[in-house]
Amino acid sequence: MENVLGLVALACGLIVGLGAVGASIGIALMGGKFLESSARQPELMNELQTKMFVLAGLIDAAFLIGVAIALLFAFANPFTLA
């Protein structure tokens, strides 16, 4: 029982940690590409900025879904027998 709870806690940490790293890298790459493209074609900056914010929201949503799953495992653990 204690072994299962320890492994679930480890899994929750990995879900949140790797999700945060992935979201950070994704937003950083997207922001860099946005700056490159707006420097090349400044007349398209408003359209690109709108698309960038939509994609940033989607990337953050994927991370928050992972956080919700980790919270589910942490508080309403389906792996315990009790």
KAQUI-V481929 format. One record per backbone hydrogen bond with DSSP energy under -1.0 kcal/mol. NH is the residue of the N-H (numbers start at 1). CO is the residue of the C=O. If there is no record, write none. Layout:
{{NH & CO} {NH & CO}}
//
This chain:
{{5 & 1} {6 & 2} {7 & 3} {8 & 4} {9 & 5} {10 & 6} {11 & 7} {12 & 8} {13 & 9} {14 & 10} {15 & 11} {16 & 12} {17 & 13} {18 & 14} {19 & 15} {20 & 16} {21 & 17} {22 & 18} {23 & 19} {24 & 20} {25 & 21} {26 & 22} {27 & 23} {28 & 24} {29 & 25} {30 & 26} {31 & 27} {32 & 28} {33 & 29} {34 & 30} {35 & 31} {36 & 32} {37 & 33} {38 & 34} {39 & 35} {40 & 36} {41 & 37} {44 & 41} {45 & 42} {48 & 44} {49 & 45} {50 & 46} {51 & 47} {52 & 48} {53 & 49} {54 & 50} {55 & 51} {56 & 52} {57 & 53} {58 & 54} {59 & 55} {60 & 56} {61 & 57} {62 & 58} {63 & 59} {64 & 60} {65 & 61} {66 & 62} {67 & 63} {68 & 64} {69 & 65} {70 & 66} {71 & 67} {72 & 68} {73 & 69} {74 & 70} {75 & 71} {76 & 72}}
//
